[in-house]
Amino acid sequence: MRHKAYVPGVALLAALVVGGCSAGGGGDANGADSKPGTPTVSPAPPGRYATLPSPCRAVPRTTLNDLLPGAAELPQDQREKVFRGSAAVTYDTDRKVGCSWKADAPNATRSLVIDFERVVSYDPAVSDDDRADTVYEKRKKAAGLSSPTAPAADAAATTGSGDKEEEEEEDKEKGEGGGKATDTASPSPSATSGGGSDDAASDGTPGSGTPGSGSTGSGDPEDALPSRLLDNLGDAAFLQDLPKGADSTAQNHTVSVVFRTSNVVVTVRYAEQPALITQRPDGRELQEKAQALARKLAEKLSE
């Protein structure tokens, strides 16, 4: 009798111990769940563009006819080769692509280079758009043009990790790409004078310009408008005018238009090399045509 009464007592005690431990564990779990955890930080939104257009098909044939007048006079097989263009060599066509064209005419050689770069931020606190703006601002600064204000690009630049990744990508591109369509425009002494008061007086607006404004002014073909910011082209844009160097006998003239739309930075580089050193390119015409093409590319991206 004593043995039978003892067993239920032990079972009851074991049940109470197990029940107490279970209740305590549940309480701890519930307590942990009820405590506020680390706040979840939403990643910065991705850029609008996840792909890039085919660069050698981005310029319509009619536009190439206008930009490369010498091509129309070539035999058909050579003309088709010129219009096909030469794709830039890049290590990642989802991130950077480009194409170049060149045509010789009796009086001059015209060349065209376009470049698309899709910028991706690997920092969750910095959006693709902000990282692309940082890339754009660096190129604008290299062109001798400065911003009156420091946009979000400056804040993005202070994150550190994104800049390091960007520099590594640029170094890799230089080492593996080699395509001239992927090179950024280098600064020039002539470009740094773009914001000067004397140059600004030529169009009445210091450091800025309106689309197509190159159609007015003096009749001197070399007297093009200076390097300047552009309005109504993507999210931000500038034009860099690069006439021949002071120590060069060649009368070459290059115009670059760079613009950003969301997380894509586009560069258009249009140049003329006259056949004779006594001839001078029409800088205003080069500027107008480069701007017109840049606007067509911006529209194509928006399609």
C-alpha positions as CSV (number, residue, x, y, z in Angstrom):
1,M,0.0,0.0,0.0
2,R,2.8,2.4,0.9
3,H,4.5,1.6,-2.4
4,K,1.4,2.2,-4.5
5,A,0.8,5.5,-2.8
6,Y,4.4,6.6,-3.4
7,V,4.4,6.2,-7.2
8,P,1.5,8.6,-8.0
9,G,3.2,11.1,-5.7
10,V,6.4,10.9,-7.7
11,A,4.5,11.1,-11.0
12,L,2.7,14.2,-9.7
13,L,5.9,15.8,-8.7
14,A,7.5,15.1,-12.1
15,A,4.5,16.5,-13.9
16,L,4.7,19.7,-11.8
17,V,8.4,20.0,-12.6
18,V,8.0,19.4,-16.3
19,G,5.0,21.7,-16.4
20,G,6.9,24.5,-14.6
21,C,9.9,24.2,-17.0
22,S,7.6,24.3,-20.0
23,A,5.7,27.3,-18.7
24,G,9.0,29.1,-17.9
25,G,10.4,28.3,-21.4
26,G,7.2,29.6,-23.0
27,G,7.3,32.7,-20.9
28,D,10.9,33.4,-22.0
29,A,10.0,32.8,-25.6
30,N,7.0,35.1,-25.3
31,G,9.0,37.7,-23.6
32,A,11.7,37.6,-26.3
33,D,9.1,37.9,-28.9
34,S,7.5,40.8,-27.2
35,K,10.8,42.8,-26.9
36,P,11.4,45.3,-29.7
37,G,14.0,44.0,-32.1
38,T,16.5,45.8,-34.3
39,P,14.7,48.2,-36.6
40,T,14.5,46.9,-40.2
41,V,16.1,49.3,-42.7
42,S,14.5,49.3,-46.1
43,P,17.1,49.1,-48.9
44,A,17.4,52.1,-51.2
45,P,15.2,51.7,-54.3
46,P,16.8,50.3,-57.5
47,G,17.3,52.3,-60.6
48,R,14.8,52.5,-63.4
49,Y,16.9,50.6,-65.9
50,A,17.9,47.0,-65.5
51,T,19.3,46.6,-69.1
52,L,21.0,48.7,-71.7
53,P,20.1,49.2,-75.4
54,S,22.2,47.8,-78.2
55,P,24.6,50.7,-78.8
56,C,25.3,50.2,-82.5
57,R,21.6,50.1,-83.2
58,A,20.7,53.0,-81.0
59,V,21.4,55.7,-83.7
60,P,18.9,55.7,-86.6
61,R,20.3,55.4,-90.1
62,T,19.0,58.8,-91.1
63,T,20.8,60.4,-88.2
64,L,24.1,58.6,-89.1
65,N,23.7,59.9,-92.7
66,D,23.5,63.4,-91.3
67,L,26.4,63.0,-88.8
68,L,28.7,61.2,-91.2
69,P,28.3,63.0,-94.5
70,G,31.2,61.2,-96.1
71,A,29.5,57.8,-95.7
72,A,26.8,58.5,-98.3
73,E,29.5,58.8,-101.0
74,L,31.1,55.4,-100.3
75,P,30.3,52.2,-102.2
76,Q,27.4,50.3,-100.7
77,D,29.5,47.6,-99.0
78,Q,31.8,50.2,-97.4
79,R,28.8,52.4,-96.5
80,E,27.1,49.5,-94.7
81,K,30.3,48.7,-92.8
82,V,30.5,52.3,-91.6
83,F,26.9,52.4,-90.5
84,R,27.2,49.1,-88.6
85,G,29.7,50.8,-86.3
86,S,32.3,49.2,-84.1
87,A,31.1,47.9,-80.7
88,A,33.3,48.7,-77.7
89,V,34.9,45.8,-75.9
90,T,33.4,45.6,-72.4
91,Y,33.6,43.0,-69.7
92,D,29.9,43.3,-68.8
93,T,27.4,44.4,-71.4
94,D,24.7,44.7,-68.8
95,R,26.6,47.5,-67.2
96,K,28.5,49.2,-69.9
97,V,28.3,49.3,-73.7
98,G,29.4,51.6,-76.5
99,C,29.8,52.0,-80.2
100,S,31.8,54.2,-82.6
101,W,31.5,55.3,-86.2
102,K,33.9,57.1,-88.5
103,A,33.6,58.3,-92.1
104,D,36.1,60.1,-94.4
105,A,34.9,62.8,-96.8
106,P,37.0,64.8,-99.2
107,N,37.0,67.8,-97.0
108,A,36.9,66.3,-93.5
109,T,36.7,63.2,-91.3
110,R,33.8,62.9,-88.9
111,S,33.7,60.5,-86.0
112,L,31.0,59.6,-83.4
113,V,31.2,57.7,-80.2
114,I,28.4,56.8,-77.8
115,D,28.6,55.2,-74.4
116,F,25.9,53.8,-72.0
117,E,26.8,53.0,-68.4
118,R,24.2,51.5,-66.1
119,V,25.3,52.2,-62.5
120,V,24.4,49.8,-59.7
121,S,25.0,50.6,-56.0
122,Y,26.1,47.8,-53.8
123,D,25.4,49.8,-50.7
124,P,21.8,49.2,-49.5
125,A,21.8,52.7,-48.0
126,V,22.6,54.4,-51.4
127,S,20.2,54.2,-54.3
128,D,21.4,53.4,-57.9
129,D,20.3,56.9,-58.9
130,D,22.5,58.5,-56.2
131,R,25.4,56.4,-57.2
132,A,24.9,57.3,-60.9
133,D,24.8,60.9,-59.9
134,T,28.1,60.5,-58.2
135,V,29.6,59.1,-61.5
136,Y,28.0,62.0,-63.4
137,E,29.3,64.7,-61.0
138,K,32.9,63.3,-61.3
139,R,32.7,63.6,-65.1
140,K,31.3,67.1,-64.9
141,K,34.1,68.1,-62.5
142,A,36.7,66.6,-64.9
143,A,35.1,68.8,-67.7
144,G,35.8,71.9,-65.6
145,L,32.2,72.5,-64.6
146,S,31.2,72.7,-61.0
147,S,27.8,72.6,-59.3
148,P,26.5,75.5,-57.3
149,T,25.1,73.1,-54.7
150,A,26.2,69.7,-53.4
151,P,23.4,67.2,-54.3
152,A,22.8,63.8,-52.9
153,A,25.7,62.5,-54.9
154,D,28.1,64.1,-52.3
155,A,26.3,62.4,-49.5
156,A,26.6,59.1,-51.5
157,A,30.3,59.7,-52.0
158,T,30.8,59.8,-48.2
159,T,29.7,56.2,-47.8
160,G,33.1,55.0,-48.9
161,S,32.3,51.5,-50.0
162,G,30.4,52.5,-53.1
163,D,33.3,54.7,-54.3
164,K,35.8,51.9,-53.8
165,E,33.6,49.5,-55.8
166,E,33.2,52.1,-58.5
167,E,37.0,52.7,-58.7
168,E,37.6,49.0,-58.9
169,E,35.1,48.6,-61.7
170,E,36.7,51.5,-63.6
171,D,40.2,50.0,-63.1
172,K,38.9,46.7,-64.4
173,E,37.3,48.3,-67.3
174,K,40.5,50.1,-68.3
175,G,42.4,46.9,-68.0
176,E,40.0,44.6,-69.8
177,G,37.9,46.8,-72.0
178,G,40.2,48.8,-74.2
179,G,37.2,50.0,-76.2
180,K,37.5,53.7,-76.9
181,A,33.7,54.1,-76.6
182,T,34.0,53.4,-72.9
183,D,36.6,56.1,-72.1
184,T,35.4,59.2,-70.4
185,A,36.3,62.6,-71.7
186,S,39.5,63.9,-70.3
187,P,39.8,67.4,-68.9
188,S,41.2,70.1,-71.1
189,P,42.5,73.6,-70.4
190,S,39.9,74.9,-72.9
191,A,37.1,73.2,-71.0
192,T,38.0,74.8,-67.7
193,S,37.2,78.2,-69.1
194,G,33.6,77.2,-69.8
195,G,32.3,79.0,-66.7
196,G,34.2,82.2,-67.2
197,S,32.4,85.6,-67.4
198,D,33.8,86.3,-70.9
199,D,32.5,83.0,-72.3
200,A,29.2,83.4,-70.5
201,A,28.6,86.7,-72.2
202,S,28.4,85.0,-75.5
203,D,25.0,83.5,-74.7
204,G,24.1,85.7,-71.8
205,T,23.8,82.9,-69.2
206,P,26.7,82.1,-67.1
207,G,27.5,78.4,-66.7
208,S,24.3,77.3,-68.4
209,G,22.7,76.9,-71.8
210,T,19.5,76.0,-73.4
211,P,19.1,73.3,-76.1
212,G,19.9,74.4,-79.6
213,S,21.3,77.7,-78.4
214,G,24.3,77.1,-80.6
215,S,22.3,78.2,-83.7
216,T,22.8,81.9,-82.9
217,G,25.9,84.1,-82.5
218,S,28.8,85.2,-84.6
219,G,29.5,83.7,-88.0
220,D,33.0,82.4,-87.0
221,P,32.7,78.6,-87.2
222,E,35.3,78.2,-84.4
223,D,33.4,80.6,-82.1
224,A,31.2,77.9,-80.6
225,L,29.5,78.3,-77.2
226,P,31.7,77.3,-74.3
227,S,31.4,74.2,-72.1
228,R,28.2,74.5,-70.0
229,L,25.4,72.8,-68.2
230,L,22.3,71.9,-70.3
231,D,18.7,72.1,-69.5
232,N,15.8,69.6,-70.3
233,L,18.1,66.7,-71.0
234,G,17.7,63.7,-68.7
235,D,18.0,64.4,-65.0
236,A,21.2,66.4,-65.5
237,A,23.5,67.1,-68.5
238,F,26.5,69.1,-69.6
239,L,28.3,69.9,-72.8
240,Q,32.1,69.9,-73.1
241,D,33.6,71.8,-76.0
242,L,37.1,70.7,-76.9
243,P,38.6,72.7,-79.8
244,K,42.1,72.0,-81.0
245,G,44.9,72.3,-78.5
246,A,47.1,75.4,-78.6
247,D,50.1,73.3,-79.5
248,S,48.4,71.4,-82.3
249,T,48.5,72.3,-86.0
250,A,45.5,70.0,-86.7
251,Q,42.2,71.8,-86.7
252,N,40.3,69.0,-85.0
253,H,37.3,69.9,-82.8
254,T,35.4,67.5,-80.4
255,V,32.2,68.0,-78.6
256,S,31.0,65.8,-75.8
257,V,27.5,65.7,-74.3
258,V,27.1,63.8,-71.1
259,F,23.7,63.2,-69.4
260,R,22.2,61.1,-66.6
261,T,18.8,59.6,-66.6
262,S,18.0,57.6,-63.4
263,N,20.8,55.1,-63.0
264,V,22.2,55.4,-66.6
265,V,24.9,57.8,-67.7
266,V,25.2,58.5,-71.4
267,T,28.1,60.1,-73.3
268,V,28.0,61.3,-76.9
269,R,31.3,62.4,-78.4
270,Y,31.2,64.0,-81.9
271,A,34.4,65.2,-83.7
272,E,35.6,66.6,-87.0
273,Q,39.1,66.6,-88.4
274,P,39.4,68.8,-91.6
275,A,41.5,67.5,-94.4
276,L,43.5,70.7,-94.6
277,I,45.0,72.6,-91.6
278,T,43.7,75.9,-93.2
279,Q,40.1,74.7,-92.6
280,R,38.3,75.0,-89.3
281,P,35.4,72.9,-88.1
282,D,32.0,74.5,-87.4
283,G,32.0,74.2,-83.7
284,R,28.4,75.3,-83.4
285,E,27.2,72.7,-85.9
286,L,29.0,70.0,-83.9
287,Q,27.4,71.2,-80.7
288,E,23.9,71.3,-82.2
289,K,24.2,67.8,-83.7
290,A,25.7,66.3,-80.6
291,Q,22.9,67.7,-78.5
292,A,20.2,66.5,-81.0
293,L,21.6,63.0,-80.9
294,A,21.7,63.0,-77.1
295,R,18.0,63.9,-76.9
296,K,17.2,61.1,-79.3
297,L,19.1,58.7,-77.1
298,A,17.3,60.0,-74.0
299,E,14.0,59.4,-75.7
300,K,15.0,55.9,-76.7
301,L,15.9,55.1,-73.1
302,S,12.4,56.3,-72.0
303,E,10.6,54.0,-74.5
